[in-house]
Amino acid sequence: QVQLVESGGGWVQAGESLRLSCAASGSIFSLNTMGWYRQAPGKQRELVATMASGGSTNYANSVTGRFTISRDNAKNTVYLQMNSLKPEDTAVYYCRLQQLLGDYWGQGTQVTVSS
């Protein structure tokens, strides 16, 4: 079993920055993909950014150039640096870990961006 604990959400004004963290614990394989997804009210959950343990990344078009995903494999932690935040970035942000025979989600952290 794997547990994911997110932190770093909050309320900011447009143009400001936030950094999210997600620490994984439990039975974690060395080969995995960790990432961030978000869900705004009334919308489907969508991919924000993912990063494989080997370093390859994938970003949603809407955040490219503003958000940066990184990870510390030794700590099983993934980060999301969010710059130039916009009101449309407001959502609950979820951490996800995918590995062989397992797909795990965190409980979510709220990010609110006011104009």
Rosetta silent file (secondary structure, phi, psi, omega in degrees, C-alpha in Angstrom):
SEQUENCE: QVQLVESGGGWVQAGESLRLSCAASGSIFSLNTMGWYRQAPGKQRELVATMASGGSTNYANSVTGRFTISRDNAKNTVYLQMNSLKPEDTAVYYCRLQQLLGDYWGQGTQVTVSS
SCORE:     score description
SCORE:     0.000 S_00000001
   1 L     0.000  150.415 -178.640    0.000    0.000    0.000 S_00000001
   2 E  -127.316  138.835  174.856    1.090    3.569   -0.691 S_00000001
   3 E  -117.654  138.974  179.054    0.124    6.771    1.088 S_00000001
   4 E  -122.324  129.615  179.908    0.413   10.230   -0.438 S_00000001
   5 E  -124.277  117.182 -179.407    0.368   13.393    1.649 S_00000001
   6 E   -95.424  154.251  173.868    0.086   16.757   -0.083 S_00000001
   7 E  -154.253  163.076  173.438    0.921   20.155    1.344 S_00000001
   8 L   107.510   -5.541  178.217    1.429   23.713    0.206 S_00000001
   9 L   -69.649  171.496  178.795   -1.981   24.760   -1.040 S_00000001
  10 E   166.021 -165.054 -178.531   -3.531   28.051   -0.080 S_00000001
  11 E  -112.644  128.910  177.986   -4.969   31.341   -1.188 S_00000001
  12 E  -139.518  166.474  174.029   -2.993   33.763   -3.349 S_00000001
  13 E   -92.722  156.875  179.633   -3.607   36.681   -5.646 S_00000001
  14 L   -54.363  136.992 -179.359   -3.188   36.486   -9.388 S_00000001
  15 L    95.326  -15.666 -179.193    0.454   36.662  -10.425 S_00000001
  16 L   -85.692 -179.340 -174.758    1.763   35.157   -7.222 S_00000001
  17 L  -124.670  156.116  171.859    3.404   31.772   -6.676 S_00000001
  18 E  -144.143  154.113  175.743    2.826   28.617   -4.671 S_00000001
  19 E  -126.295  121.651  177.103    4.771   25.411   -4.232 S_00000001
  20 E   -97.538  146.728  175.813    3.011   22.116   -3.657 S_00000001
  21 E  -128.442  148.744  176.460    4.679   19.061   -2.167 S_00000001
  22 E  -140.837  116.417  179.501    3.608   15.432   -2.111 S_00000001
  23 E  -103.103  127.683  179.478    5.394   12.857    0.014 S_00000001
  24 E  -103.615  143.641  176.265    4.858    9.190   -0.734 S_00000001
  25 E  -142.099  159.168 -179.972    5.364    6.370    1.748 S_00000001
  26 E   112.268 -148.500 -176.223    4.799    2.651    1.762 S_00000001
  27 L   -86.365   86.566 -175.415    5.585    0.063   -0.895 S_00000001
  28 L  -106.945  125.571  176.863    7.081    2.252   -3.607 S_00000001
  29 L   -81.015  154.864 -179.155    8.815    0.763   -6.609 S_00000001
  30 L   -67.758  -29.920  177.649   11.867    2.481   -8.059 S_00000001
  31 L   -98.255  113.539  178.916   10.136    2.791  -11.438 S_00000001
  32 E  -159.959  170.938  173.794    7.060    4.980  -11.148 S_00000001
  33 E  -124.199  128.957  175.652    5.430    8.150  -12.328 S_00000001
  34 E  -115.851  148.532 -177.814    4.353   10.850   -9.938 S_00000001
  35 E  -165.185 -179.279 -178.820    2.281   13.811  -10.891 S_00000001
  36 E  -123.737  137.076  174.904   -0.296   16.451  -10.204 S_00000001
  37 E  -128.431  161.424  178.021   -3.879   16.654  -11.353 S_00000001
  38 E  -142.103  155.621  179.164   -6.523   19.216  -10.545 S_00000001
  39 E  -139.311  116.383  176.973  -10.273   19.473  -10.403 S_00000001
  40 L   -90.311  158.299 -179.937  -12.161   22.728  -10.469 S_00000001
  41 L   -55.463  129.661  177.645  -15.801   22.960   -9.340 S_00000001
  42 L    76.879    5.755 -178.771  -18.120   21.476  -11.947 S_00000001
  43 L  -121.981  163.193  177.519  -15.246   20.223  -14.100 S_00000001
  44 L   -78.031  155.068  175.266  -13.522   16.921  -14.651 S_00000001
  45 L   -66.207  137.941 -177.290  -10.188   16.142  -13.072 S_00000001
  46 E  -133.202  153.551  176.964   -7.370   17.026  -15.464 S_00000001
  47 E   -69.022  137.912  172.428   -3.664   16.428  -15.760 S_00000001
  48 E  -105.836  -57.744 -179.497   -1.385   19.266  -14.705 S_00000001
  49 E  -162.951  146.038  174.789    2.069   17.716  -14.853 S_00000001
  50 E  -133.783  157.464  178.843    3.751   14.345  -14.416 S_00000001
  51 E  -145.394  124.563  177.947    7.309   13.215  -13.975 S_00000001
  52 E   -79.596  161.959 -178.796    8.654    9.701  -14.311 S_00000001
  53 L   -63.334  -22.838  177.603   11.342    8.380  -12.012 S_00000001
  54 L   -82.723  -10.527  174.163   13.734    8.578  -14.948 S_00000001
  55 L   113.133  -10.910 -179.586   13.081   12.293  -15.321 S_00000001
  56 L   -70.736  144.379 -175.693   10.768   12.642  -18.297 S_00000001
  57 E  -124.237  160.494  177.554    8.007   15.197  -17.847 S_00000001
  58 E  -145.967  131.458 -177.556    4.610   15.975  -19.304 S_00000001
  59 E  -126.165  147.585  168.374    2.706   19.229  -18.867 S_00000001
  60 L   -69.437  145.981 -179.412   -0.752   20.456  -19.697 S_00000001
  61 L   -57.741  -34.150 -174.208   -0.657   23.203  -22.327 S_00000001
  62 L   -69.412  -16.520 -177.437   -2.386   25.581  -19.928 S_00000001
  63 L  -116.226   -6.869 -178.942    0.475   25.493  -17.419 S_00000001
  64 L   -58.801  130.760 -178.901    3.505   25.141  -19.680 S_00000001
  65 L    90.877  -14.723  179.622    5.974   27.895  -18.964 S_00000001
  66 L  -114.308  -36.298 -178.161    4.387   28.758  -15.617 S_00000001
  67 E  -107.662  146.209  176.579    4.514   25.506  -13.626 S_00000001
  68 E  -133.135  126.540  176.585    7.518   23.270  -13.010 S_00000001
  69 E   -98.697  142.424  176.469    7.393   19.740  -11.682 S_00000001
  70 E  -148.316  167.237 -179.867   10.362   18.197   -9.912 S_00000001
  71 E  -151.681  154.249  175.088   11.006   15.252   -7.661 S_00000001
  72 E  -117.418  100.905 -175.430   13.413   13.902   -5.096 S_00000001
  73 L   -64.086  -32.154  179.853   13.544   10.160   -5.625 S_00000001
  74 L   -65.063  -29.908 -179.642   15.476    9.595   -2.405 S_00000001
  75 L  -102.333   -0.200 -176.796   12.605   11.177   -0.470 S_00000001
  76 L    50.777   45.323 -176.829    9.820    9.854   -2.720 S_00000001
  77 E  -125.835  138.500  175.793    8.572   13.403   -2.960 S_00000001
  78 E  -119.473  145.136 -177.902    7.248   15.355   -5.917 S_00000001
  79 E  -122.993  155.225  172.731    6.926   19.119   -6.090 S_00000001
  80 E  -134.957  108.520  175.785    4.961   21.537   -8.226 S_00000001
  81 E   -88.435  119.546 -176.551    6.250   25.088   -8.443 S_00000001
  82 E  -115.097  112.960  179.554    3.424   27.279   -9.666 S_00000001
  83 L  -111.233  162.952  177.796    4.303   30.769  -10.865 S_00000001
  84 L    48.448   49.964 -176.493    2.210   33.518  -12.436 S_00000001
  85 L   -64.525  146.187 -179.203   -0.939   31.969  -11.038 S_00000001
  86 L  -120.313  156.391  176.973   -4.248   32.833  -12.655 S_00000001
  87 H   -54.895  -32.871  179.962   -7.803   32.666  -11.292 S_00000001
  88 H   -71.677   -5.467  173.385   -8.452   29.773  -13.674 S_00000001
  89 H   -83.618   -6.999  179.386   -5.819   27.762  -11.785 S_00000001
  90 L   -61.508  124.989 -176.688   -8.191   27.619   -8.828 S_00000001
  91 E  -178.109  171.748  166.261   -8.901   23.965   -8.069 S_00000001
  92 E   -89.604  127.258 -178.014   -8.230   21.087   -5.747 S_00000001
  93 E  -101.795  128.661 -177.475   -4.824   19.710   -6.668 S_00000001
  94 E  -115.154  138.129  173.277   -4.268   15.971   -6.316 S_00000001
  95 E   -90.512  144.318  179.970   -1.026   14.047   -6.208 S_00000001
  96 E  -137.178  139.052  173.336   -0.893   10.718   -8.041 S_00000001
  97 E  -124.550  125.349  178.045    1.610    7.873   -8.048 S_00000001
  98 E  -117.846  130.107  176.753    1.465    5.195  -10.718 S_00000001
  99 E  -149.957  173.504 -179.017    3.563    2.049  -10.607 S_00000001
 100 L   -53.482  124.096  176.977    3.292   -1.578  -11.574 S_00000001
 101 L    67.672   17.716  179.611    0.075   -2.969  -10.108 S_00000001
 102 E  -154.917  141.425  178.564   -0.742    0.265   -8.314 S_00000001
 103 E  -143.737  113.475 -169.556   -2.372    3.648   -8.894 S_00000001
 104 E  -125.485  147.505 -179.487   -2.643    5.912   -5.848 S_00000001
 105 E  -126.605  147.581  171.137   -4.095    9.347   -5.134 S_00000001
 106 L   -83.014  179.996 -175.708   -3.621   11.859   -2.371 S_00000001
 107 L   -84.422  -13.077  177.883   -6.464   13.549   -0.553 S_00000001
 108 L    96.713  149.742  175.758   -6.054   16.831   -2.414 S_00000001
 109 E  -136.673  135.316 -174.835   -5.054   20.353   -1.470 S_00000001
 110 E   -81.532  133.043  171.806   -7.013   23.484   -2.321 S_00000001
 111 E  -120.948  123.023  179.523   -5.436   26.230   -4.389 S_00000001
 112 E  -123.261  125.600 -179.360   -7.420   29.447   -4.708 S_00000001
 113 E  -118.219  118.199 -179.129   -6.263   32.316   -6.903 S_00000001
 114 E   -99.305  152.199  179.400   -8.139   35.578   -6.615 S_00000001
 115 L   -94.431    0.000    0.000   -8.165   38.354   -9.150 S_00000001
